[in-house]
């Protein structure tokens, strides 16, 4: 049985959010206002603050069960960020901490698992912030095992192409996607952070890896 094929663990998204909260929030509280204004390469047009405001808004929507039509669309995301434009950076971080603390229980309570990918997205955005700030651990860190398990589950449920990832920094091969019955599974060889970058549309330029049986664009969850 692989991570992609196993039964859903409803507590997995919450564990990922909790681990990431404990690492990210102290980091953010230690940074200057100038750091929050830095542009993020992964999210063109958004600053670090914008990314964090988007993340906090998304989690509070989960906590408060506010899912109006068009929620999480680019337009909705821009409105969420604009609504927080007058907030201090500290207030944005406070809301993010609350969301990362409380959203896991709500996500676990959704038997259909439709909200599970939000936790993965939050963790990826935390990597975007670390990458922009020049901090180590972008798309890795203590939350990586939970994130990889969630990535395997999400790609399987969405019917992505089957891929075996032989990761330099993880002992066991990771199976992602779903069997097609007609197509030979693809294979990735490289580190886990690069795998995450490819599956989330982040740049992996200059990083050595091997990908056979698939094009990079076929992996992108958000493409």
Order of alpha helices (4+ residues) and beta strands (2+ residues): alpha-alpha-alpha-alpha-alpha-alpha-alpha-beta-beta-beta-alpha-beta-alpha
